[in-house]
Amino acid sequence: MCYKKAMKITVEVDETLACPEITIRTPELNEHIACLQRLLAQSTTTLAVFKNESEYYISLQDILFFETDDKTVMAHTVSERYETGLRLYELEERLPGSFLRISKSAIVNMDRIFSLTRHMSSCRIEFQDTPEHVYASRQYYKHLREKLDERRTQYE
């Protein structure tokens, strides 16, 4: 449970809204509020992305990784690349726990990792049924291994 103190919850119906909006009003920003924000963000299952002049809504499960390409963050799937319109730090706040920062320029979907190949200064991450790959920097590798091991023991 994220928040142990009593919390006032108010629901307001506003027919002018295109989609639900959640605002958290709090006297201070603390770990409990941050946890609540992460839980709410993790309920997202699709992401709006762009390619050519079209907007697509793709499932987060289909995304292998996100990577910056000149100041543009790209979402990579098995066969396509899409622009996100978001920064990596914004994605980190919104994505569920199956996504993890693996370098200053990339976030990976741990559910889709097929293999890791360790190199001197990085780790090559590969995905099944696609030539797509991404590199985890040495700085982030240990945390990646810990998270993957943690997830593996959950399923044993």
N, C-alpha and C positions, 0 to 999 in steps of 0.2 A: 504494500500500500504506500502510495506516495505521500499523502497528506493525512495527518492524524488529527488535526484540529478541526473544529466545526467550520463548515464552509457554507456560505449562502449561495444557492443556485437559483438563478432566475432565467426563465425562458420567455422570450418575446417573439411574437409572430410579426414579421414585416414582409408583406406580400410584394414589396418593391425589390427585394433582394433576389438576385439570380441564383445564389447558392447560399447554404448556411454559413454564418460567420460567428466565430467564437472570440470573445474578448475576455481576458483575465484581468481583473482589477485587484490589486494587492498593495498593502502598505509597504512591502519590501520584496525585492527579487531574491529568493533564496533557493536552496537545493530542492525543496519540496515543490515550489512553483516551476522550477526548471524541469523536474521530473514529470509533472503534470503536462507541461507544454510538449515534452517528448512523446508522452503517451498519446496525446491528441494528434500530434503530427504523424505518428505511426499508423493511424487508422487510414491514411491515404493508400489507395491501391493502384491508382493510375497517375500518370504525369503527362501534362500537356507539353508537347515538343513540336519543333518546326522543321520542315524540309521543303526547299523551294518556296513556293508561296502558300503552302498548305500547313494547317495545324492538325496534329495527330494526338490521340490519347492512347498511350501505350501502357500496358501493365508493367508495374515495377519488376515483376518476376521475369519479364522478357529482357530487362536491361542487364548487360554483363558488367559494364563499368561506365563511369563518367570520367572524362579527361579534358583538360583545357587545351585548346588549340588556338593560339594567339589570343587571348582574352575572351574567347568564346568557349563555353563549356558544351561539350558534345556528349550525347548519350549513345553508347554503342550497344547494338543488339547483335544477334548471330549474323544478320545479313545487311544491316543498315546503320547509318550514323545520322543522328538528329541534333539540332541545336536546342538547348534548353531555355535560354533566356534568363538563367539564374547563375549565380556565382557558386563555387564549390562550398563555401561556408553556409550559404543559404540551403543548399541541398543537404548538407550534414545535419542541419536543424530539422529538416522535414522528413528525411528518409527513415525507414524502420531500422531496427538493430541489425538486420542482415547486411547492411551496407557499412563499409568501413573505409576511412581515409588510409591510403597506402603510400602516398607521397604528397608533396606540396601541390601536385597537379592532377591527382587522380583519387577516385573513390571506387571501390570494387563491391560487387554483389557477392558475398561469401557463399551464398547458396549455389552459385553457378561455377565456382572454381573447380577445375578438373585436375590441374597439376601445378606444382611449384618447382622451379628449377633455380637453385641458389647459385649466384655469381659473387665475385669479390665485393662489388659495391651495390648490388641490387638483387632482386629476385624476380624472375620471369613468371608471370601468372598466365596460364593457358585455360581455355574453355573448350568444352566438348562440342564436336561437330562444326567447328569454325576455325579459320586461321587467325582470328582476332587474338591479341594478347596485350598485356599491359605490364609495367614494371613497378614493383614495390621497392621503395628506397630502403637502404640499410637502416635508417633511422626508424622506419615504421615496421620493419620485418618482424621484430620480436613480438610486438603487439598483435600483428596479424596471426602469427603462429599460436599465440596464447588464445586468441578468439576462436580460431579454427579448432584447436584442441578442446576448448570449452564446449563448443557446439557438438563435436564428435562424442564427447562423454555424455551429453544430454540424450543422445539417441541409442546409447549402449545399454 
